Amino acid sequence: MFPNSPAYKNNEESCALEIRNDGIAYARIYRPQQSGERAILKECGFYKGGNMPEQLADSLGLIANRHNNKDAICNWVLYPKYYRLLLTNAPNVPRYEYKDALRWQIKDMVDYPPNDIALDTFAPTSFSQTDPPKLYVIVAQSSFLQKIVALIRQATFNLKTIDIKEFAIRNLIMEQSNLAQPVGFLHLYDSECLMTIIKDNQLYFVRHIPITPDITQEPLGQD
């Protein structure tokens, strides 16, 4: 469900949607066929609107009609409020049983029942060296994902993957070639700061940091 690598291939167009409370962010890229060529941003925009199903359907239809995305694979990038990224111990079960075990291991960390949990996992290579081994768990509400997926596809988007913002940032960093050193990235949104560190083309470290404004501080630009 949540890809740990870009979903597109060379010489393909792809588009991405991020659905927020105040509207939908949209971007479309083209990846040249030549190996090593960077992706080209063809168009992007933000469409204001509400988050009720009828409003989302109207906004998605408007974007699809305006940009004619039927031939471009689509990636839905989840806004952070729609998922949780949890760091936990790897279950002491065979790997093929991880997801079932994790549903019960994290059930007290989310607000919806285990049978309504959609999850995926990933772990930097270094995590296998810890004792006990750890991994990141991406958790979202399955019924919510299904509802929005239906609206996206109803609007004729060729939806192939559901992503999270951390992976989207990782893929952006990977567009830069010859990165021999770890790269840190700060993204400010709402009242939080998302800090990510990319190392060896992997999402190595993630932290969501609350931002609390200092009400005693004068606004910038005032004497």
MARBA-3410 file (N, C-alpha, C, O; in Angstrom, 1 decimal):
223
0.8,-1.2,0.0,0.0,0.0,0.0,0.9,1.3,0.0,0.7,2.1,-0.8 ~ 1.8,1.4,0.9,2.7,2.5,1.0,4.0,2.2,0.4,4.8,1.4,1.0 ~ 4.3,2.7,-0.8,5.5,2.2,-1.5,6.8,2.8,-0.8,6.8,3.9,-0.4 ~ 7.8,2.0,-0.8,9.1,2.4,-0.3,10.1,2.7,-1.4,11.3,2.8,-1.2 ~ 9.5,2.9,-2.6,10.3,3.2,-3.8,9.4,3.9,-4.8,8.2,3.7,-4.8
9.9,4.8,-5.7,9.1,5.5,-6.6,8.2,4.5,-7.4,8.7,3.5,-7.8 ~ 7.0,4.9,-7.7,6.1,4.1,-8.4,6.2,4.2,-10.0,5.6,3.4,-10.7 ~ 7.0,5.2,-10.4,7.0,5.4,-11.9,8.2,4.8,-12.5,9.2,4.4,-11.8 ~ 8.2,4.6,-13.8,9.3,4.1,-14.6,9.8,5.2,-15.5,9.1,6.2,-15.7 ~ 10.9,4.9,-16.2,11.4,5.9,-17.2,10.4,6.1,-18.3,9.6,5.2,-18.6
10.4,7.4,-18.8,9.5,7.7,-19.9,8.0,7.6,-19.5,7.2,7.3,-20.4 ~ 7.7,7.9,-18.3,6.3,7.9,-17.9,6.0,9.2,-17.2,6.8,9.8,-16.6 ~ 4.7,9.6,-17.3,4.2,10.7,-16.6,3.5,10.2,-15.4,2.9,9.1,-15.4 ~ 3.6,10.9,-14.3,2.9,10.6,-13.1,2.4,11.9,-12.4,3.0,12.9,-12.6 ~ 1.3,11.7,-11.7,0.8,12.9,-10.9,0.6,12.5,-9.5,0.5,11.3,-9.1
0.5,13.5,-8.6,0.3,13.2,-7.2,-0.7,14.2,-6.7,-0.8,15.3,-7.1 ~ -1.5,13.7,-5.7,-2.5,14.5,-5.0,-2.2,14.4,-3.5,-1.9,13.4,-3.0 ~ -2.4,15.6,-2.9,-2.4,15.6,-1.4,-3.7,16.3,-1.0,-3.9,17.5,-1.3 ~ -4.5,15.6,-0.3,-5.8,16.1,0.1,-5.7,16.7,1.6,-5.3,16.0,2.5 ~ -6.0,18.0,1.7,-5.9,18.6,3.0,-7.2,19.2,3.4,-8.2,19.1,2.7
-7.3,19.7,4.6,-8.6,20.3,5.1,-9.0,21.5,4.2,-10.2,21.6,4.0 ~ -8.1,22.2,3.7,-8.5,23.4,2.9,-8.4,23.3,1.4,-8.6,24.2,0.7 ~ -8.1,22.1,0.9,-8.1,21.9,-0.5,-7.2,20.7,-0.9,-6.9,19.9,-0.1 ~ -6.8,20.7,-2.2,-6.1,19.6,-2.8,-4.8,20.2,-3.5,-5.0,21.1,-4.3 ~ -3.7,19.7,-3.1,-2.4,20.0,-3.8,-2.2,19.0,-5.0,-2.5,17.8,-4.8
-1.8,19.5,-6.1,-1.6,18.7,-7.3,-0.3,18.9,-8.0,0.1,20.1,-8.0 ~ 0.4,17.9,-8.4,1.6,18.1,-9.2,1.7,16.9,-10.3,1.2,15.8,-10.1 ~ 2.3,17.3,-11.4,2.5,16.3,-12.4,3.9,16.4,-12.9,4.5,17.5,-13.2 ~ 4.6,15.2,-13.1,6.0,15.2,-13.5,6.1,14.3,-14.8,5.3,13.4,-15.0 ~ 7.2,14.5,-15.5,7.6,13.6,-16.6,9.0,13.1,-16.3,9.9,13.9,-16.0
9.2,11.8,-16.5,10.6,11.3,-16.3,11.1,10.9,-17.7,10.6,10.0,-18.3 ~ 12.2,11.6,-18.1,12.7,11.2,-19.4,13.2,9.8,-19.5,13.5,9.2,-18.5 ~ 13.3,9.3,-20.7,13.6,7.9,-21.0,15.1,7.7,-20.7,15.5,6.6,-20.3 ~ 15.9,8.7,-20.9,17.4,8.6,-20.7,17.7,8.3,-19.3,17.2,9.0,-18.4 ~ 18.5,7.2,-19.1,18.9,6.9,-17.7,19.7,8.0,-17.0,20.6,8.6,-17.7
19.3,8.3,-15.8,20.1,9.3,-15.1,19.5,10.7,-15.2,19.8,11.6,-14.4 ~ 18.5,10.9,-16.1,17.9,12.2,-16.3,16.9,12.4,-15.1,16.2,11.5,-14.7 ~ 16.9,13.7,-14.6,16.0,14.0,-13.5,14.6,14.2,-14.0,14.3,14.6,-15.2 ~ 13.6,14.0,-13.1,12.2,14.2,-13.5,12.0,15.7,-13.7,12.6,16.5,-13.1 ~ 11.0,16.0,-14.6,10.7,17.3,-14.9,9.3,17.7,-14.4,8.4,16.9,-14.7
9.2,18.7,-13.6,7.9,19.2,-13.2,7.1,19.9,-14.3,7.6,20.9,-14.8 ~ 6.0,19.3,-14.7,5.3,19.9,-15.8,4.2,20.9,-15.4,4.1,21.9,-16.0 ~ 3.6,20.6,-14.3,2.6,21.5,-13.8,2.3,21.2,-12.3,2.5,20.1,-11.8 ~ 1.8,22.2,-11.6,1.4,22.0,-10.2,0.4,23.1,-9.8,0.3,24.1,-10.5 ~ -0.3,22.9,-8.7,-1.3,23.9,-8.3,-2.0,23.5,-7.0,-1.8,22.3,-6.6
-2.7,24.4,-6.5,-3.5,24.1,-5.3,-4.9,24.6,-5.5,-5.2,25.7,-5.9 ~ -5.8,23.7,-5.2,-7.2,23.9,-5.5,-8.0,24.0,-4.1,-8.1,23.0,-3.4 ~ -8.5,25.1,-3.8,-9.2,25.3,-2.5,-10.5,24.6,-2.5,-11.1,24.4,-3.6 ~ -10.9,24.1,-1.3,-12.2,23.4,-1.2,-12.3,22.8,0.1,-11.4,22.8,0.9 ~ -13.5,22.3,0.4,-13.8,21.6,1.7,-13.4,20.1,1.6,-13.0,19.6,0.6
-13.6,19.5,2.8,-13.2,18.1,2.9,-14.4,17.1,3.0,-14.2,16.0,3.3 ~ -15.6,17.6,2.8,-16.8,16.8,2.7,-16.7,16.0,1.4,-16.2,16.4,0.4 ~ -17.3,14.7,1.4,-17.2,13.9,0.2,-17.7,14.6,-1.0,-17.1,14.4,-2.1 ~ -18.8,15.3,-1.0,-19.3,16.0,-2.2,-18.4,17.0,-2.6,-18.1,17.2,-3.8 ~ -17.8,17.8,-1.7,-16.8,18.8,-2.1,-15.5,18.2,-2.7,-15.0,18.7,-3.6
-15.1,17.1,-2.1,-13.9,16.4,-2.6,-14.1,15.9,-4.0,-13.3,16.1,-4.9 ~ -15.3,15.3,-4.2,-15.6,14.8,-5.5,-15.6,15.9,-6.6,-15.1,15.7,-7.7 ~ -16.2,17.1,-6.2,-16.2,18.2,-7.2,-14.8,18.7,-7.5,-14.5,18.9,-8.6 ~ -14.0,18.8,-6.4,-12.6,19.3,-6.6,-11.8,18.3,-7.4,-11.0,18.8,-8.3 ~ -11.9,17.1,-7.1,-11.1,16.1,-7.9,-11.6,16.0,-9.3,-10.7,15.9,-10.2
-12.9,16.1,-9.6,-13.4,16.2,-10.9,-12.9,17.4,-11.7,-12.5,17.3,-12.9 ~ -12.8,18.5,-11.0,-12.3,19.7,-11.7,-10.8,19.6,-12.0,-10.4,19.9,-13.2 ~ -10.0,19.0,-11.1,-8.6,18.8,-11.4,-8.4,17.8,-12.6,-7.6,18.1,-13.5 ~ -9.1,16.7,-12.5,-9.0,15.7,-13.6,-9.4,16.3,-15.0,-8.7,16.0,-15.9 ~ -10.4,17.1,-15.0,-10.9,17.7,-16.3,-9.9,18.7,-16.8,-9.6,18.8,-18.0
-9.3,19.5,-15.9,-8.4,20.5,-16.3,-7.1,20.0,-16.7,-6.4,20.6,-17.6 ~ -6.6,18.9,-16.2,-5.3,18.4,-16.4,-5.2,17.1,-17.2,-4.1,16.7,-17.6 ~ -6.3,16.5,-17.5,-6.4,15.3,-18.4,-5.3,14.3,-18.0,-4.4,14.0,-18.7 ~ -5.5,13.7,-16.8,-4.6,12.8,-16.2,-4.8,11.3,-16.5,-4.2,10.5,-15.9 ~ -5.6,10.9,-17.4,-6.0,9.5,-17.6,-4.8,8.7,-17.9,-4.8,7.5,-17.6
-3.8,9.2,-18.6,-2.6,8.4,-19.0,-1.5,8.4,-18.0,-0.5,7.8,-18.2 ~ -1.7,9.2,-16.9,-0.6,9.3,-15.9,-0.9,8.5,-14.7,-2.0,8.6,-14.2 ~ 0.0,7.7,-14.2,-0.2,7.0,-13.0,-0.3,8.0,-11.9,0.4,9.1,-11.9 ~ -1.1,7.7,-10.9,-1.4,8.7,-9.8,-1.0,8.2,-8.5,-1.1,7.0,-8.2 ~ -0.4,9.0,-7.7,0.0,8.7,-6.3,-0.7,9.7,-5.4,-0.6,10.9,-5.5
-1.4,9.1,-4.4,-2.1,9.9,-3.4,-1.1,10.0,-2.2,-0.8,9.0,-1.5 ~ -0.6,11.2,-1.9,0.3,11.4,-0.7,-0.6,11.8,0.5,-1.2,12.9,0.5 ~ -0.6,11.0,1.5,-1.5,11.2,2.6,-0.9,12.5,3.4,0.2,12.6,3.7 ~ -1.9,13.3,3.8,-1.6,14.4,4.7,-1.3,13.8,6.1,-2.0,12.9,6.5 ~ -0.4,14.4,6.9,0.0,13.7,8.1,-1.1,13.5,9.1,-1.0,12.5,9.9
-2.2,14.3,9.1,-3.3,14.0,10.0,-4.0,12.7,9.7,-4.8,12.3,10.5 ~ -3.8,12.2,8.5,-4.6,11.0,8.1,-3.8,9.7,8.4,-4.3,8.6,8.0 ~ -2.7,9.7,9.0,-1.9,8.5,9.3,-1.0,8.8,10.5,-0.8,9.9,10.9 ~ -0.5,7.7,11.1,0.4,7.7,12.1,1.7,7.0,11.7,1.6,5.9,11.0 ~ 2.8,7.5,12.1,4.1,6.8,11.8,4.7,6.4,13.2,5.1,7.3,13.9
4.7,5.1,13.5,5.0,4.7,14.9,6.4,3.9,14.8,6.6,3.1,13.9 ~ 7.2,4.1,15.8,8.4,3.3,16.0,8.2,2.3,17.1,7.8,2.6,18.2 ~ 8.3,1.0,16.7,8.0,0.0,17.7,9.0,-1.2,17.5,9.7,-1.3,16.5 ~ 9.0,-2.1,18.5,9.8,-3.3,18.4,9.2,-4.3,17.3,8.0,-4.4,17.2 ~ 10.1,-4.9,16.6,9.6,-5.9,15.6,9.0,-7.1,16.3,9.5,-7.5,17.3
7.8,-7.6,15.9,7.2,-8.7,16.5,8.1,-9.9,16.5,8.8,-10.2,15.6 ~ 8.0,-10.7,17.5,8.7,-12.0,17.6,8.0,-13.1,16.9,7.7,-14.1,17.5 ~ 7.7,-12.9,15.7,7.0,-13.9,14.8,7.7,-13.9,13.5,8.4,-13.0,13.1 ~ 7.4,-14.9,12.6,7.9,-14.9,11.3,7.5,-13.6,10.5,6.4,-13.1,10.8 ~ 8.3,-13.2,9.6,8.0,-11.9,8.9,6.7,-11.9,8.2,6.0,-10.8,8.2
6.2,-13.0,7.7,4.9,-13.0,7.0,3.8,-12.8,8.0,2.6,-12.6,7.5 ~ 4.0,-12.9,9.2,3.0,-12.7,10.2,3.0,-11.3,10.9,2.3,-11.0,11.8 ~ 4.0,-10.5,10.4,4.2,-9.2,11.0,2.9,-8.4,11.1,2.5,-7.9,12.2 ~ 2.2,-8.2,10.0,1.0,-7.3,10.0,0.0,-7.7,10.9,-0.6,-6.9,11.6 ~ -0.4,-9.0,11.0,-1.4,-9.5,11.9,-0.9,-9.2,13.4,-1.7,-8.8,14.2
0.3,-9.5,13.7,0.8,-9.3,15.0,0.8,-7.8,15.4,0.5,-7.4,16.5 ~ 1.2,-7.0,14.4,1.3,-5.5,14.7,-0.1,-4.9,14.9,-0.2,-3.9,15.7 ~ -1.1,-5.4,14.3,-2.5,-4.8,14.5,-2.8,-4.8,16.0,-3.4,-3.9,16.5 ~ -2.4,-5.9,16.7,-2.7,-6.0,18.1,-1.7,-5.3,19.0,-1.9,-4.9,20.1 ~ -0.5,-5.3,18.5,0.6,-4.6,19.2,0.4,-3.1,19.3,0.8,-2.5,20.3
-0.2,-2.5,18.3,-0.3,-1.1,18.3,-1.8,-0.6,18.5,-2.1,0.6,18.4 ~ -2.7,-1.5,18.8,-4.1,-1.2,18.9,-4.4,-0.1,19.9,-5.4,0.7,19.7 ~ -3.6,0.1,20.9,-3.9,1.1,21.9,-3.3,2.4,21.5,-3.4,3.4,22.3 ~ -2.6,2.5,20.4,-1.9,3.7,20.0,-2.7,4.5,18.9,-2.4,5.6,18.6 ~ -3.8,3.9,18.5,-4.7,4.5,17.5,-6.1,4.6,17.9,-6.5,3.9,18.9
-6.9,5.4,17.2,-8.3,5.6,17.7,-9.3,4.8,17.0,-10.5,5.0,17.1 ~ -8.9,3.7,16.2,-9.9,2.9,15.5,-9.6,1.5,15.7,-8.4,1.1,16.1 ~ -10.6,0.6,15.6,-10.4,-0.8,16.0,-9.4,-1.6,15.1,-9.1,-1.2,13.9 ~ -8.8,-2.7,15.6,-7.8,-3.4,14.8,-8.3,-3.9,13.4,-7.5,-3.9,12.5 ~ -9.6,-4.2,13.3,-10.1,-4.7,12.0,-10.3,-3.5,11.0,-10.7,-3.8,9.9
-10.1,-2.3,11.4,-10.2,-1.1,10.5,-8.8,-0.5,10.4,-8.7,0.7,10.0 ~ -7.7,-1.2,10.6,-6.4,-0.7,10.5,-5.8,-1.1,9.2,-5.8,-2.3,8.8 ~ -5.2,-0.2,8.4,-4.4,-0.5,7.3,-3.0,-0.1,7.7,-2.7,1.0,8.2 ~ -2.0,-1.0,7.5,-0.7,-0.7,7.9,0.4,-1.3,7.0,0.1,-2.2,6.2 ~ 1.5,-0.7,7.1,2.7,-1.2,6.3,3.9,-0.9,7.2,3.8,-0.1,8.1
5.0,-1.5,6.9,6.2,-1.4,7.7,7.4,-1.1,6.9,7.5,-1.4,5.7 ~ 8.4,-0.5,7.5,9.7,-0.3,6.8,10.8,-0.1,7.9,10.4,0.3,9.0 ~ 12.0,-0.4,7.6,13.1,-0.3,8.6,14.4,0.0,7.9,14.8,-0.7,7.0 ~ 15.1,1.1,8.4,16.4,1.3,7.8,17.3,0.1,8.1,17.0,-0.7,9.1 ~ 18.3,-0.1,7.3,19.2,-1.3,7.5,19.8,-1.4,8.9,19.9,-2.5,9.4
20.1,-0.3,9.5,20.7,-0.2,10.8,19.8,-0.8,11.9,20.3,-1.2,12.9 ~ 18.5,-0.7,11.6,17.5,-1.2,12.7,17.7,-2.7,13.0,17.4,-3.1,14.1 ~ 18.1,-3.4,12.0,18.3,-4.9,12.2,19.4,-5.2,13.2,19.5,-6.3,13.7 ~ 20.2,-4.2,13.5,21.4,-4.4,14.4,21.0,-4.0,15.9,21.8,-4.3,16.8 ~ 19.8,-3.5,16.1,19.4,-3.2,17.5,18.9,-4.4,18.2,18.5,-5.4,17.5
18.8,-4.3,19.5,18.3,-5.5,20.3,17.3,-4.9,21.3,17.7,-4.2,22.3 ~ 16.0,-5.2,21.1,15.4,-6.0,20.0,15.4,-5.2,18.7,15.4,-3.9,18.8 ~ 15.2,-5.8,17.6,15.1,-5.1,16.3,13.9,-4.2,16.3,12.8,-4.5,16.9 ~ 14.0,-3.0,15.7,12.9,-2.1,15.6,12.4,-1.9,14.2,13.2,-2.2,13.2 ~ 11.3,-1.3,14.0,10.8,-0.9,12.7,9.8,0.2,12.8,9.2,0.4,13.9
9.6,0.9,11.7,8.5,1.9,11.6,7.2,1.3,11.1,7.3,0.4,10.2 ~ 6.1,1.7,11.7,4.8,1.2,11.2,4.0,2.4,10.8,3.8,3.3,11.5 ~ 3.5,2.3,9.5,2.6,3.3,9.0,1.2,2.8,9.2,0.8,1.7,8.8 ~ 0.4,3.6,9.9,-1.0,3.2,10.3,-2.0,4.2,9.8,-1.8,5.4,10.0 ~ -3.0,3.7,9.1,-4.1,4.6,8.7,-5.4,3.8,8.9,-5.4,2.6,9.1
-6.5,4.6,8.8,-7.8,3.9,8.9,-8.3,3.4,7.6,-8.4,4.1,6.6 ~ -8.5,2.1,7.5,-8.8,1.4,6.3,-10.0,1.9,5.6,-10.1,2.2,4.4 ~ -11.1,2.1,6.4,-12.4,2.6,5.8,-12.3,4.0,5.2,-12.9,4.3,4.2 ~ -11.4,4.8,5.8,-11.2,6.2,5.3,-10.5,6.1,4.0,-10.9,6.8,3.0 ~ -9.4,5.3,3.9,-8.7,5.1,2.7,-9.5,4.7,1.6,-9.5,5.2,0.4
-10.4,3.7,1.8,-11.2,3.1,0.8,-12.2,4.1,0.3,-12.5,4.2,-0.9 ~ -12.7,5.0,1.2,-13.7,6.0,0.8,-13.0,7.0,-0.2,-13.6,7.4,-1.2 ~ -11.8,7.5,0.2,-11.2,8.5,-0.7,-10.6,7.9,-2.0,-10.7,8.5,-3.0 ~ -10.2,6.6,-1.9,-9.7,5.9,-3.1,-10.8,5.9,-4.1,-10.6,6.1,-5.3 ~ -12.1,5.6,-3.7,-13.2,5.5,-4.6,-13.5,6.8,-5.2,-13.8,6.9,-6.4
-13.3,7.9,-4.5,-13.6,9.3,-5.0,-12.5,9.6,-6.1,-12.8,10.2,-7.1 ~ -11.3,9.3,-5.8,-10.2,9.6,-6.7,-10.4,8.8,-8.0,-10.2,9.4,-9.1 ~ -10.7,7.6,-7.9,-10.9,6.8,-9.1,-12.2,7.2,-9.9,-12.2,7.1,-11.1 ~ -13.2,7.6,-9.1,-14.4,8.1,-9.8,-14.1,9.3,-10.6,-14.8,9.5,-11.6 ~ -13.1,10.1,-10.2,-12.7,11.3,-11.0,-11.8,10.9,-12.1,-11.3,11.8,-12.8
-11.6,9.6,-12.4,-10.8,9.1,-13.5,-9.3,9.2,-13.4,-8.6,9.1,-14.3 ~ -8.8,9.4,-12.1,-7.4,9.3,-11.9,-7.0,7.9,-11.9,-7.7,7.0,-11.4 ~ -5.8,7.6,-12.5,-5.3,6.3,-12.6,-4.5,6.0,-11.3,-3.2,5.9,-11.3 ~ -5.2,5.9,-10.2,-4.5,5.7,-8.9,-3.8,4.4,-8.8,-4.4,3.3,-9.0 ~ -2.5,4.4,-8.5,-1.7,3.2,-8.3,-1.2,3.0,-6.9,-1.1,1.8,-6.4
-0.9,4.1,-6.2,-0.2,3.9,-4.9,-0.7,5.0,-3.9,-1.2,6.0,-4.3 ~ -0.6,4.6,-2.7,-0.9,5.6,-1.6,0.5,5.8,-0.9,1.1,4.8,-0.5 ~ 0.9,7.0,-0.7,2.2,7.3,-0.1,2.0,8.1,1.1,0.9,8.6,1.5 ~ 3.1,8.4,1.8,3.1,9.3,3.0,4.1,10.4,2.7,5.0,10.3,1.8 ~ 4.0,11.5,3.4,4.8,12.7,3.1,6.3,12.4,3.3,7.1,12.9,2.6
6.6,11.5,4.3,8.0,11.2,4.5,8.6,10.5,3.3,9.8,10.8,2.9 ~ 7.9,9.6,2.7,8.4,8.9,1.5,8.5,9.9,0.3,9.4,9.9,-0.5 ~ 7.5,10.8,0.2,7.5,11.8,-0.9,8.8,12.7,-0.7,9.4,13.0,-1.8 ~ 9.1,13.1,0.5,10.4,13.9,0.7,11.6,13.0,0.3,12.5,13.5,-0.3 ~ 11.6,11.7,0.7,12.7,10.9,0.4,12.9,10.8,-1.1,14.0,10.9,-1.6
11.8,10.6,-1.8,11.9,10.5,-3.3,12.4,11.8,-3.9,13.1,11.8,-4.9 ~ 12.0,12.9,-3.3,12.5,14.2,-3.8,14.0,14.3,-3.6,14.7,14.8,-4.5 ~ 14.5,13.9,-2.4,15.9,14.0,-2.1,16.7,13.0,-3.1,17.8,13.4,-3.5 ~ 16.1,11.9,-3.4,16.8,10.9,-4.3,17.0,11.4,-5.7,17.8,10.9,-6.4 ~ 16.2,12.5,-6.1,16.4,13.1,-7.4,17.8,13.7,-7.5,18.2,14.0,-8.6
18.4,14.1,-6.4,19.7,14.7,-6.4,20.7,13.6,-6.4,20.8,12.7,-5.6 ~ 21.6,13.6,-7.4,22.5,12.5,-7.6,23.8,12.7,-6.7,24.1,13.8,-6.3 ~ 24.5,11.6,-6.5,25.8,11.6,-5.8,25.7,12.2,-4.4,26.5,13.1,-4.1 ~ 24.7,11.8,-3.7,24.6,12.3,-2.3,25.4,11.3,-1.4,24.8,10.3,-1.0 ~ 26.6,11.7,-1.1,27.4,10.8,-0.3,27.2,10.9,1.2,27.5,10.0,1.9
26.6,12.0,1.6,26.4,12.3,3.0,24.9,12.2,3.3,24.1,12.4,2.4 ~ 24.5,11.9,4.6,23.1,12.0,5.0,22.6,13.4,4.7,23.3,14.4,4.8 ~ 21.3,13.5,4.4,20.6,14.7,4.1,19.5,14.9,5.1,18.6,14.0,5.2 ~ 19.4,16.1,5.8,18.3,16.4,6.6,17.3,17.3,5.9,17.7,18.2,5.1 ~ 16.0,17.2,6.2,15.0,18.0,5.6,14.0,18.4,6.6,13.5,17.6,7.3
13.7,19.7,6.6,12.6,20.2,7.5,11.4,20.7,6.7,11.6,21.5,5.8 ~ 10.3,20.3,7.1,9.0,20.7,6.4,8.1,21.2,7.5,7.7,20.5,8.4 ~ 7.6,22.5,7.3,6.7,23.1,8.3,5.3,23.0,7.7,5.1,23.3,6.6 ~ 4.4,22.5,8.6,3.0,22.5,8.2,2.1,22.6,9.4,2.5,22.1,10.5 ~ 1.0,23.3,9.3,0.1,23.5,10.4,0.9,24.0,11.6,1.6,25.0,11.6
0.8,23.2,12.7,1.5,23.6,13.9,2.6,22.6,14.3,3.0,22.4,15.4 ~ 3.2,22.0,13.2,4.3,21.0,13.4,5.4,21.2,12.4,5.2,21.8,11.4 ~ 6.5,20.6,12.8,7.7,20.6,11.9,8.0,19.1,11.7,8.2,18.3,12.6 ~ 8.1,18.7,10.4,8.5,17.3,10.1,10.0,17.3,9.8,10.4,18.0,8.8 ~ 10.7,16.6,10.5,12.2,16.4,10.3,12.5,15.0,9.8,12.1,14.1,10.4
13.1,15.0,8.7,13.5,13.7,8.1,15.0,13.7,7.8,15.6,14.7,7.5 ~ 15.6,12.5,8.0,17.0,12.3,7.6,17.1,11.2,6.6,16.6,10.1,6.9 ~ 17.7,11.4,5.4,17.8,10.4,4.4,19.3,10.0,4.3,20.2,10.8,4.2 ~ 19.5,8.7,4.4,20.8,8.1,4.5,20.9,6.9,3.6,20.0,6.0,3.8 ~ 21.8,6.8,2.7,21.9,5.7,1.8,20.6,5.4,1.0,20.2,4.3,0.8
20.0,6.5,0.6,18.7,6.4,-0.1,17.6,5.8,0.7,16.6,5.3,0.1 ~ 17.7,5.8,2.0,16.7,5.2,2.9,16.2,6.3,3.8,16.9,7.2,4.1 ~ 14.9,6.2,4.2,14.3,7.1,5.2,14.9,6.6,6.5,14.4,5.5,7.1 ~ 15.9,7.3,7.1,16.6,6.8,8.2,16.1,7.3,9.5,16.1,6.5,10.5 ~ 15.6,8.5,9.6,15.1,9.1,10.8,13.9,10.0,10.5,13.9,10.7,9.6
12.9,9.9,11.4,11.7,10.7,11.3,11.3,11.3,12.6,11.3,10.5,13.6 ~ 10.9,12.5,12.7,10.4,13.1,13.9,9.4,14.2,13.6,9.7,15.1,12.8 ~ 8.2,14.2,14.2,7.2,15.2,14.1,7.4,16.1,15.4,7.2,15.6,16.5 ~ 7.7,17.4,15.2,8.0,18.2,16.3,6.9,19.3,16.4,6.8,20.1,15.5 ~ 6.2,19.4,17.5,5.1,20.4,17.7,5.8,21.8,17.7,6.9,22.0,18.3
5.1,22.8,17.1,5.6,24.1,17.1,4.7,25.0,18.0,3.5,25.1,17.7 ~ 5.2,25.5,19.1,4.4,26.3,20.0,4.9,27.8,19.9,6.0,28.1,20.3 ~ 4.2,28.7,19.3,4.6,30.0,19.1,4.8,30.7,20.5,4.0,30.5,21.4 ~ 5.8,31.6,20.6,6.0,32.3,21.8,5.2,33.6,21.7,5.5,34.5,21.0 ~ 4.1,33.7,22.5,3.2,34.8,22.4,3.8,36.1,23.0,3.3,37.2,22.7
5.0,36.0,23.6,5.6,37.2,24.2,6.5,37.8,23.1,7.0,38.9,23.3 ~ 6.8,37.1,22.0,7.7,37.6,21.0,7.0,38.5,20.1,5.9,38.1,19.6 ~ 7.6,39.6,19.8,6.9,40.6,18.9,7.0,40.0,17.4,8.0,39.4,17.1 ~ 6.0,40.3,16.6,6.1,39.8,15.2,7.3,40.4,14.5,7.7,41.5,14.8 ~ 7.8,39.7,13.5,8.9,40.2,12.7,8.5,41.4,12.0,7.4,41.5,11.5
9.4,42.4,11.9,9.1,43.6,11.2,8.6,44.7,12.0,8.5,45.9,11.5 ~ 8.3,44.5,13.3,7.8,45.6,14.2,9.0,46.1,14.9,9.9,45.4,15.3 ~ 8.9,47.4,15.2,10.0,48.1,16.0,9.7,47.9,17.5,10.4,48.3,18.3
END
